Amino acid sequence: MGALRAVLRQLMQLDTAGAIAVCAQATDPYVVALRAFAEFFGQQFETAARSAAQALEDADDPEATTLARAMCGLAAAGWPNTPVHESQGDPLADALDELHLLADAQRDSRVFILYLCAEASLACGRLSLASEFIAHSGDLPPDFLLENDRRHPFAVLIQVMRARLLGFQGRVAEGLALGRAAVASAEDPTSLLLAEATMCLLLGNASQPASVRAIADRLESGLPKPDNYLGCGCYLLVAYGLIVTGDIARSVRFLLAAGGTPGLENLTIVDRALGLELLAAAAIAEDDLDAAEAWQERARPLLDNPISAPTVQRLVSRVELLAGRPESAADWAQRAVDSAAATGRVIETPEAGIVLPHARIALAAPGEARVALEAMVGVAVDAGHLAARRSAARELRSIGRRLRPRPDSGWDGLSPRERDVALLVVEGFGNQAIAAELHVSEHTVRAHVSRVLAAFGVASRAAVAARLSGTVAPDSSQEQLPALTPRQNAVVDCIMRGQTNEQIGHELGISVKTVEKHVTEILRRWNVASRVGIARRAQTRNGDPV
C-alpha cells in the first residue's frame, strides 16, 4: 500500500517523473503495474504498454494479475499497436471474470484496481464494460486512502471518472449531480480543476452554454501545462464542452493546446479521433473541403481500431457530405450509429444520428430523415442530453429544415416568434389578425400555430388556452357575467378542457349541431369573440388563474 499511496500522491501533484521514480527499480509485478500507470499518466504510452505486459507476465497472485490486466487495457487506449482484443484473451473482460478472486485483497487496493478497470474501459470506448466494473465497486468509501484524517485527492478523480462515464452514456443529469459533488469535495487545486473541467463537458451536453463559457473563462488562466494525461484531460473536457455549445474556434484552441502536434499524437486514441473530428468539423463549417479532407486523412489510420472507429466513421460521413457524395455519407453515418450503439456510447450515437438524416435529406428522403432524427433526439433528451436537440436543430437549420417541437415541450419547444404567436392565439386572435400584428404572411402563421399545438400536445387553439393556465393574464373585466343554463355551463367546462365540438357532443350525449348552438349563445351572452375568450372569462368567473 505504501507504493500505491506514494504513486497517487505524486500524480495528483502532477509530478509524473516522481511517480515513476517511486517504482523505478521495482521487480514486484504489482509495483511494476503501478509504474505502468505512472508512465501512462506521463503520456509514455508505448513504455506503459511494455511495463504492463511485463507485470502481467510475472504476476503470480490475483491482486497483481488484475491490476496488470487493467493496465494492459489502459495501455491499449494510448498505444495503437496494443490491440484491445488480443488473440490470447481480452485483459479487461478477463479482469471482470476474475473479480471474485479479489475478495481477500486490501480494500483500498481493490477500490483502486476497480477504478483502473473502469477507467481503462472508458478510455477504450467500452462504456458498458466500464459500468459493470463500477457496479462491482459500489459507493466510494469516504475514508479511501485516508491520510491524517484527510480524504486523499485521488478520490475526486474516481468521482470524476464516474461522472464522465455517465455523461458519455447520455445520462447527463446523473453525471451533473456527481460532478457537483466532486467539485464540492475537491480540496486541492488539481482535483478542483479536473472536477470543474468535467462540469464543463456535462453542462455543455445539458445545453447550458452560459455556464460552459463561465467555467472556460475561469479555468483558462489556471489550467496546468498539458504535458500529462490529467492536464490534457482538463483541456479536452473544456474543448468538448465548448464544441457542444457551438463555440468551435475556442474549442479548437483548447484542443490543439492539448494535442501537442497537428496529428494530436499526445492524446489517447479515442481523444485523438474526437479531436480530429472536431478539427474537420471546424473546416466543414467554413466549407473548406481541402482542410476537412486533410484531417480525414490523418484520422484514416484509426478506422481499424475499435476504440476510435465510431468517431472516424462519423468524421468521414461529414466530409463525404461536404464533398457532395450523400450516398457514401449515409453509409458511413449508419456505420457510426451502429458502432457507437454497440459499445454503449450513447452520447456519440446522436452525433452520428444527426449526420445521417442530413445525408438522407440530400438523397431526397426528408420525411424519413426528420422522423428518425426526432426519435433520436427524443431518446437523448429524455436521458438529459439536451444538447442533442440543439445540435440537431443547428444541423437541419443549415439546410433549411427544422425539428418539430416535442409533444408537451411547452414554451421550451418554441422559438421567440412562436411564443408570440401562442400568446396571440390565447388572446383570441385569428390567423389573419396575427399575421397583421407580427407583419408576417398567413402561411407563416399557420406553420407557427401548428408548432404551438405540437409543443403543448393539443389539437385545437382553445386547448392551447386551457394549457396555458398561469401564463396569460385573466380577463380583467369586473362586470357580472350573465348566467348560463346548466347545459351551457357543461359546454363551458368542456371548452376549458380544450375539447372539440365533436368531443363535447360525445361527452354530453348531444349532436354537434346542438353544441354549435350552445357555443354561439355563450359567445353572445358573454360578449366574447372566440372559444379562447370563453375559457378566459370562465376561469376568471371561477376564481381560477388563467
C-alpha positions in Angstrom: 0.0 0.0 0.0 2.9 2.3 0.5 3.8 2.3 -3.2 0.2 2.9 -4.1 -0.1 5.9 -1.8 3.2 7.4 -3.0 2.5 7.0 -6.7 -1.0 8.5 -6.4 0.3 11.4 -4.2 2.9 12.3 -6.8 0.4 12.0 -9.7 -2.1 14.4 -8.0 0.8 16.8 -7.7 1.3 16.4 -11.5 4.8 15.0 -10.8 4.8 12.0 -13.2 8.6 11.8 -13.1 8.5 11.5 -9.3 5.7 8.8 -9.5 7.8 6.8 -12.0 10.8 7.1 -9.8 9.0 5.6 -6.8 8.7 2.4 -8.8 11.9 2.7 -11.0 13.8 -0.3 -9.5 10.8 -2.4 -8.6 10.5 -6.1 -9.7 7.3 -6.9 -7.8 4.6 -7.2 -10.5 2.1 -5.1 -8.5 4.5 -2.2 -8.3 5.6 -2.7 -11.9 1.9 -2.3 -12.9 1.8 0.9 -10.8 4.9 2.1 -12.7 3.0 1.5 -15.9 0.1 3.6 -14.6 2.6 6.5 -13.8 4.1 6.1 -17.3 0.7 6.3 -18.9 -0.1 9.5 -16.9 3.2 10.9 -18.3 1.9 10.1 -21.8 4.7 7.5 -22.3 2.1 5.2 -23.9 4.4 2.7 -25.5 6.6 2.3 -22.4 3.5 1.9 -20.3 2.3 -0.9 -22.6 5.6 -2.7 -22.2 5.6 -2.3 -18.4 2.0 -3.6 -18.1 2.8 -6.6 -20.3 5.8 -7.4 -18.1 3.7 -7.1 -15.0 1.1 -9.4 -16.4 3.7 -12.0 -17.4 5.3 -12.0 -13.9 2.1 -11.7 -11.8 1.5 -14.7 -9.5 -1.4 -13.6 -7.3 -4.9 -12.3 -8.1 -4.3 -8.7 -6.9 -1.2 -8.2 -9.1 -2.8 -10.1 -12.0 -6.0 -8.0 -12.1 -4.1 -4.7 -11.7 -1.8 -5.7 -14.6 -4.7 -6.7 -16.8 -6.3 -3.3 -16.1 -3.1 -1.6 -17.1 -2.9 -3.6 -20.3 -6.4 -2.4 -21.1 -5.5 1.2 -20.3 -2.3 1.0 -22.3 -4.3 -0.1 -25.3 -6.1 3.2 -25.1 -2.9 5.1 -25.7 -0.7 2.9 -27.8 -2.2 1.9 -31.2 -0.1 -1.2 -31.6 -1.6 -2.7 -28.4 -4.9 -4.4 -29.6 -7.9 -4.1 -27.3 -8.9 -7.7 -28.0 -5.8 -9.8 -28.1 -5.8 -13.3 -29.6 -4.6 -14.6 -26.2 -7.6 -13.0 -24.5 -9.2 -9.8 -23.6 -7.4 -8.3 -20.5 -10.4 -6.2 -19.3 -13.0 -8.9 -19.9 -10.7 -11.4 -18.1 -10.4 -9.0 -15.2 -14.1 -8.8 -14.9 -14.5 -12.5 -14.9 -11.9 -12.9 -12.1 -13.0 -10.1 -9.8 -14.2 -12.6 -7.2 -10.6 -13.5 -6.7 -10.0 -10.1 -5.1 -12.1 -10.9 -2.1 -9.0 -11.1 0.2 -7.3 -8.0 -1.3 -6.8 -4.9 0.9 -9.9 -2.7 0.5 -8.1 0.4 -0.8 -6.1 -1.7 -3.3 -9.3 -3.3 -4.5 -11.0 0.1 -4.9 -8.1 1.4 -6.9 -8.0 -1.7 -9.2 -11.7 -1.5 -9.9 -11.3 2.2 -10.7 -8.5 1.4 -13.1 -10.5 -1.3 -14.8 -13.4 1.2 -15.3 -11.0 4.0 -16.4 -9.4 1.6 -18.9 -12.8 0.5 -20.3 -13.9 4.1 -20.6 -10.7 5.2 -22.3 -11.2 2.3 -24.8 -14.7 3.4 -25.6 -16.2 0.3 -23.9 -18.8 2.1 -21.8 -21.0 -0.9 -21.0 -17.9 -2.7 -19.6 -17.0 0.3 -17.5 -20.5 0.3 -16.0 -20.0 -3.3 -15.0 -16.8 -2.5 -13.1 -18.5 0.4 -11.3 -21.4 -1.8 -10.4 -18.9 -4.2 -8.7 -17.2 -1.2 -7.0 -20.3 0.1 -5.1 -20.1 3.5 -3.4 -16.7 5.1 -3.0 -15.6 4.6 0.7 -15.4 8.0 2.4 -12.1 7.0 4.0 -10.4 5.7 0.9 -6.6 6.1 1.3 -7.3 8.4 4.3 -4.2 10.3 5.4 -4.1 12.3 8.6 -7.9 12.4 8.7 -7.9 14.0 5.3 -9.5 12.5 2.2 -7.0 11.5 -0.5 -7.3 13.9 -3.5 -7.3 10.8 -5.9 -10.8 10.1 -4.6 -12.1 13.1 -6.6 -10.5 11.7 -9.7 -12.5 8.5 -9.2 -15.7 10.5 -8.8 -14.9 12.5 -11.9 -14.4 9.2 -13.9 -17.8 8.1 -12.9 -19.3 11.4 -13.8 -17.6 11.3 -17.2 -18.9 7.8 -17.9 -22.5 8.9 -17.1 -22.1 11.9 -19.4 -20.8 9.8 -22.3 -23.6 7.4 -21.7 -26.1 10.2 -22.2 -27.1 10.1 -18.5 -26.3 13.8 -18.2 -28.5 14.7 -15.3 -26.9 11.9 -13.1 -23.5 13.0 -14.3 -24.1 16.6 -13.3 -25.2 15.5 -9.8 -22.0 13.5 -9.3 -19.9 16.2 -10.9 -21.2 18.8 -8.5 -20.4 16.5 -5.6 -16.8 16.2 -6.9 -16.4 20.0 -7.1 -17.7 20.3 -3.6 -15.4 17.7 -2.2 -12.2 18.8 -4.0 -9.7 20.2 -1.5 -6.6 20.6 -3.7 -6.1 22.7 -6.9 -5.5 19.7 -9.3 -8.7 17.8 -8.3 -10.7 21.0 -8.4 -9.5 21.9 -11.9 -10.4 18.4 -13.1 -13.8 18.4 -11.5 -14.7 21.8 -12.9 -13.5 20.8 -16.4 -15.7 17.8 -16.2 -18.6 20.1 -15.3 -17.8 22.0 -18.5 -18.4 18.8 -20.5 -21.6 17.9 -18.7 -23.1 21.4 -18.7 -22.4 21.6 -22.4 -24.4 18.4 -23.0 -27.1 19.7 -20.7 -27.4 22.7 -23.1 -26.2 25.4 -20.6 -23.8 27.4 -22.8 -23.6 30.4 -20.5 -22.3 28.1 -17.7 -19.9 26.4 -20.0 -18.4 29.8 -21.1 -18.2 30.9 -17.5 -16.2 27.8 -16.4 -14.0 28.0 -19.5 -13.2 31.7 -18.7 -12.4 30.8 -15.1 -10.2 27.8 -16.0 -8.3 29.2 -19.0 -5.7 31.0 -17.0 -5.4 28.3 -14.3 -5.1 25.1 -16.3 -1.8 23.2 -15.8 0.5 22.5 -18.7 -1.0 19.8 -20.9 2.1 17.6 -20.5 0.4 14.7 -18.8 -2.7 12.7 -19.0 -4.5 14.6 -16.3 -3.5 18.1 -17.6 -4.5 17.2 -21.2 -7.8 15.8 -19.9 -8.7 19.2 -18.4 -8.1 20.9 -21.7 -10.1 18.3 -23.6 -13.1 18.4 -21.3 -13.3 22.1 -21.7 -12.9 21.7 -25.5 -15.7 19.1 -25.6 -18.0 21.3 -23.6 -17.4 24.3 -25.8 -17.9 22.4 -29.1 -21.4 21.3 -28.0 -22.4 24.9 -27.5 -21.2 25.8 -31.0 -18.1 27.7 -30.0 -15.9 25.9 -32.5 -13.0 28.4 -32.7 -12.4 28.4 -28.9 -12.8 24.7 -28.7 -10.1 24.2 -31.3 -7.7 26.3 -29.3 -8.1 24.1 -26.2 -7.8 21.0 -28.3 -4.6 22.0 -30.1 -3.0 23.0 -26.8 -3.7 19.5 -25.5 -2.8 17.6 -28.7 0.8 18.9 -28.9 1.2 18.2 -32.7 -1.0 18.6 -35.8 -1.8 14.9 -35.6 -2.7 15.1 -31.9 -0.2 12.3 -31.1 0.0 13.3 -27.4 -3.6 12.1 -26.9 -5.1 8.7 -26.4 -6.6 7.0 -29.4 -10.2 8.0 -28.6 -9.4 11.6 -27.8 -7.2 11.8 -31.0 -10.2 10.6 -33.1 -12.6 13.0 -31.3 -10.1 15.9 -31.7 -9.6 15.2 -35.5 -13.3 15.1 -35.9 -13.6 18.5 -34.2 -10.9 19.9 -36.5 -12.7 18.5 -39.5 -16.0 20.0 -38.3 -14.3 23.4 -38.0 -13.1 23.1 -41.6 -16.6 22.0 -42.7 -18.2 24.9 -41.0 -16.1 27.1 -43.3 -16.9 25.0 -46.4 -13.1 24.2 -46.6 -13.2 20.8 -48.2 -9.4 20.6 -48.7 -8.8 21.1 -45.0 -11.6 18.7 -44.0 -10.1 16.0 -46.2 -6.6 16.6 -44.8 -7.9 16.0 -41.3 -9.8 12.9 -42.6 -6.5 11.5 -43.9 -4.9 11.9 -40.5 -7.8 10.1 -39.0 -7.9 7.2 -41.5 -5.3 5.0 -39.7 -7.7 5.0 -36.7 -10.5 3.5 -38.6 -9.5 -0.1 -37.9 -9.2 0.4 -34.2 -12.5 -0.4 -32.3 -11.7 2.4 -29.8 -11.8 5.1 -32.5 -13.9 3.5 -35.3 -17.3 5.1 -34.5 -15.8 8.6 -34.3 -13.8 8.3 -37.5 -16.7 6.8 -39.4 -18.7 9.9 -38.3 -15.9 12.2 -39.4 -15.7 10.5 -42.9 -19.5 10.9 -43.2 -19.3 14.6 -42.6 -16.5 15.0 -45.2 -18.3 12.9 -47.8 -21.4 15.0 -47.4 -19.5 18.2 -47.9 -17.9 16.7 -51.0 -21.3 16.1 -52.5 -21.4 12.3 -52.0 -24.6 11.8 -49.9 -24.9 8.0 -50.6 -21.4 7.4 -49.2 -22.1 9.9 -46.4 -25.3 8.0 -45.4 -23.4 4.7 -45.4 -20.6 5.9 -43.2 -23.1 7.6 -40.8 -25.1 4.4 -40.4 -21.9 2.6 -39.6 -21.1 5.2 -37.0 -24.5 4.9 -35.4 -24.2 1.1 -35.3 -20.7 1.1 -33.9 -21.5 3.7 -31.2 -24.6 1.9 -30.1 -22.8 -1.5 -29.9 -20.4 -0.1 -27.3 -22.9 1.9 -25.3 -21.5 5.2 -26.4 -24.9 6.9 -26.1 -23.6 10.5 -26.3 -21.9 9.7 -29.6 -24.9 8.0 -31.1 -26.9 11.2 -31.5 -24.0 12.9 -33.2 -23.9 10.2 -35.9 -27.7 10.2 -35.9 -27.6 13.9 -36.8 -25.3 13.4 -39.7 -27.4 10.5 -41.1 -30.6 12.5 -41.6 -28.6 15.3 -43.2 -27.4 12.8 -45.8 -30.8 11.3 -46.3 -32.3 14.7 -46.9 -29.6 15.2 -49.6 -30.8 11.9 -51.0 -34.4 13.4 -51.3 -35.8 11.5 -48.3 -36.6 14.4 -45.9 -39.6 12.9 -44.3 -37.9 9.6 -43.3 -34.9 11.7 -42.1 -36.8 14.0 -39.9 -38.8 11.2 -38.2 -35.6 9.3 -37.4 -33.9 12.5 -36.2 -36.8 13.4 -33.9 -36.9 9.9 -32.5 -33.1 10.0 -31.8 -33.4 13.5 -30.2 -36.3 12.3 -28.0 -34.3 9.4 -26.5 -31.3 11.7 -25.9 -33.3 14.5 -24.3 -35.1 12.0 -22.0 -31.7 11.0 -20.7 -30.7 14.6 -20.0 -28.6 15.0 -23.1 -30.4 18.3 -24.0 -27.6 19.5 -26.3 -28.6 16.7 -28.8 -31.7 18.8 -29.7 -29.6 21.9 -30.1 -27.1 20.1 -32.4 -29.9 18.5 -34.4 -31.6 21.9 -34.9 -28.3 23.5 -35.9 -27.6 20.7 -38.4 -31.1 20.9 -40.0 -31.2 24.7 -40.0 -28.1 24.8 -42.2 -30.1 23.1 -44.9 -33.4 25.0 -44.3 -35.1 22.4 -42.2 -36.5 22.4 -38.6 -37.3 19.9 -35.9 -40.9 19.8 -34.8 -41.3 20.6 -31.1 -41.5 17.6 -28.8 -45.0 16.9 -27.5 -45.6 18.6 -24.2 -42.3 20.5 -24.5 -44.3 23.7 -24.0 -42.6 27.0 -24.1 -39.2 25.4 -24.2 -40.1 23.8 -27.6 -40.9 27.2 -29.3 -38.9 29.9 -30.8 -39.4 33.5 -29.6 -41.7 34.2 -32.6 -43.7 31.1 -32.0 -44.1 32.2 -28.4 -45.6 35.5 -29.6 -48.0 33.5 -31.8 -49.0 31.3 -28.8 -49.8 34.4 -26.7 -51.9 35.9 -29.5 -53.8 32.7 -30.0 -54.7 32.7 -26.4 -55.9 36.3 -26.8 -58.3 35.1 -29.4 -56.6 36.4 -32.5 -57.3 34.6 -35.7 -54.6 33.9 -38.3 -55.2 37.0 -40.3 -55.1 39.2 -37.2 -51.8 37.5 -36.0 -50.3 38.0 -39.4 -51.1 41.7 -39.3 -49.8 42.1 -35.8 -46.5 40.3 -36.4 -46.1 41.5 -40.1 -45.8 38.0 -41.5 -47.8 36.0 -44.0 -50.8 33.9 -43.0 -48.9 30.9 -44.4 -46.2 31.6 -41.8 -48.8 32.0 -39.1 -50.3 28.6 -39.9 -46.9 27.0 -39.7 -46.3 28.6 -36.3 -49.7 27.7 -35.0 -49.1 24.0 -35.9 -45.9 24.1 -34.0 -47.6 25.7 -31.0 -50.2 23.0 -31.0 -47.5 20.3 -31.2 -45.4 21.9 -28.4 -48.4 21.9 -26.0 -49.6 18.5 -27.1 -53.1 19.7 -28.1 -55.3 19.6 -31.2 -57.1 23.0 -31.1 -56.5 26.7 -30.4 -58.9 26.6 -27.5 -56.9 23.7 -25.9 -53.8 25.9 -26.0 -55.6 28.4 -23.8 -56.6 25.7 -21.4 -52.9 24.5 -21.2 -51.6 28.0 -20.6 -53.1 28.3 -17.1 -50.9 30.7 -15.1 -49.2 32.2 -18.1 -51.7 34.6 -19.7 -53.4 37.5 -17.8 -57.0 36.8 -16.8 -59.9 38.8 -18.2 -59.8 42.0 -16.1 -63.5 42.8 -16.7 -65.3 43.4 -13.4 -68.8 43.1 -14.9 -71.1 40.3 -13.7 -71.2 37.6 -16.3 -74.7 36.7 -17.4 -75.9 33.4 -16.1 -75.9 30.3 -18.3 -78.1 27.3 -18.4 -76.8 24.0 -16.8 -76.2 22.6 -20.3 -74.3 25.7 -21.4 -72.2 25.5 -18.2 -71.4 21.9 -19.1 -70.3 23.0 -22.6 -68.1 25.7 -21.0 -66.4 23.1 -18.8 -65.6 21.0 -21.8 -64.2 24.1 -23.7 -61.9 24.8 -20.7 -60.5 21.3 -21.1 -59.8 22.0 -24.8 -62.3 19.7 -26.2 -63.6 20.0 -29.8 -67.3 20.2 -30.7 -67.4 16.5 -31.6 -65.8 15.6 -28.2 -68.3 17.8 -26.4 -71.2 16.2 -28.2 -70.0 12.7 -27.4 -69.4 13.5 -23.7 -72.8 15.3 -23.2 -74.8 13.0 -25.5 -76.0 15.7 -27.9 -75.4 16.4 -31.5 -72.6 18.6 -32.9 -75.1 21.0 -34.3 -76.6 21.4 -30.8 -73.1 22.0 -29.4 -72.6 24.7 -32.0 -75.8 26.4 -31.0 -74.8 26.4 -27.3 -71.3 27.8 -28.2 -72.9 30.6 -30.3 -75.2 31.6 -27.4 -72.4 31.6 -24.9 -70.3 33.9 -27.1 -73.3 36.2 -27.4 -74.2 36.3 -23.7 -70.6 36.8 -22.5 -69.7 39.2 -25.3 -66.5 37.4 -26.5 -65.3 36.5 -29.9 -63.8 33.1 -29.5 -63.7 29.8 -27.5 -60.5 31.1 -26.0 -62.4 34.1 -24.7 -64.9 31.8 -23.2 -62.2 29.8 -21.4 -60.6 33.0 -20.0 -63.8 34.5 -18.7 -64.9 31.2 -17.2 -61.6 30.9 -15.3 -62.0 34.4 -14.0 -65.6 33.7 -13.0 -64.5 30.6 -11.1 -61.7 32.4 -9.4 -59.1 30.3 -11.1 -55.9 31.9 -12.5 -55.5 31.7 -16.3 
